[in-house]
């Protein structure tokens, strides 16, 4: 499967592998949002380290608008993307982050999955303790 998902606490991890269709991540997130484990305030982590698909700036813009629309379904505005340390993947991740920030989302780029999980989990624990 080119796109898979799992929920770890308050983090939804969407893993992109190889080549995949534009709608596959959308379908994966829709499945996760409908899952009994999903809780409001869950953050999105996209693991694109093994992705070979290249998207246009327009596709990244459309995806960012879609992610921003998920706030009404309980998804946090804080996101992370994990990439391979190759220059083209880092460049694409920066473009993704720019489009997300234009939609009012906070996105950070990582090369290490565990570091991204810690960053997102830290925000979730701060939010929980503030209540």
N, C-alpha and C positions, 0 to 999 in steps of 0.2 A: 504494500500500500504506500503511495507516494505522500499522503498526508494522514497523520494520526494525531490523536489528542489524549491527554490525561489530566486529571485534576489532582494536584498535590496541595492539600490545605486550601489556602486562598489564592492559589496560582493555577491558571489554566495554561498548560504547555501544549502548543501546537507545533508538531515536528514536520518539517518539509524535507522530502528526500527526492533527489533526482529531478525529473521533469514532471510537472503536474499542471492541471488546468486551473484557470483563474478562479473558478467556482469551488474547487475542492477545499481550500481553507475555509471558505464561507460555510460550506456544508458541515465541516468538522466543528466549527465554533457553534453553529446552530444545534448540533447534536449535544455538545457539551453544556450549552445553556439550558437544554431540556432535561439534563441528567439530574437525578436526585442529589448528587454530591455538590452541585453548583450552589454557591451562596452569594448573595449580594456583596459587592466589594471585592470580588475576585479580580485579580490582575491578569493580564495577558502576557505570556512569554512565547515568542516565536523563535524556535530553534531552526535556523536556516543554514547550519554548518554544512549539510549534505545536499543542499538545493543546487540544482543546475539551471533552473528556470530564470530567465531574465525578463524583467517587466519594464514597461515604459514609465516615464514620469507621470503620464496621465493615469495609468493603471494604479500607480502608487497613491496618487491623489484620490482616486475613487475608493481605494481600499481604506485610506485614512478616514474619509468621510463616513464610510460604513462602520469602522471601529468606533468612531465618535458617537454614532447613532446607538450603539449598544449600551450606553450609559443608562438608558431608560429600562434596559433589561437587567441591570445590576452589575455590569462590568465596570471595573475601576478605570479611571482616566490615566492610570500609570501603567506603562507597558515597557517591555524589554525585548530586544532582539539579540540573538546569539549568532555570530557569524564565524566563518573560518578566517584566519588572519591574512587572507589573500587580499591584495589591494582592490580588486574589482568588487569583492563582497563587502568590504568596508565602505567603499564608495556608494554602493547600492544601499547599504544600511543607513548611511548619512542622508541619502535622498529620502528614504522611508521616514527617518526621524524628523526631517524638515517638514514633510507633509503632515505628519502626526501633530507636530507642534503648532502648525497653522490651524489645526482643528481644535486646539485647546488641550491636547493630550500631552502627557509627559512621557518621553521615551528615552531610554539609555541603550547604548550599544555595548555588547560584551563579546569576548572570545571564549569565555568559560561559563558553562551552564550553571555550575554551583554558585559562582559569584553573582550571576543574574538572579538566581533564586533567592540568595541572601538579600540582595538589594530590594527585591519586591517584597519578600517576607518581612524585612525590617519596616517598610512602610505600613504593611498590614498590621504589624504588632503595635506600631505607634498609633494608628487609627483606632485599634481595639482598646488600647489603654487610655485613650483620650475620652472614651465614652463613659 
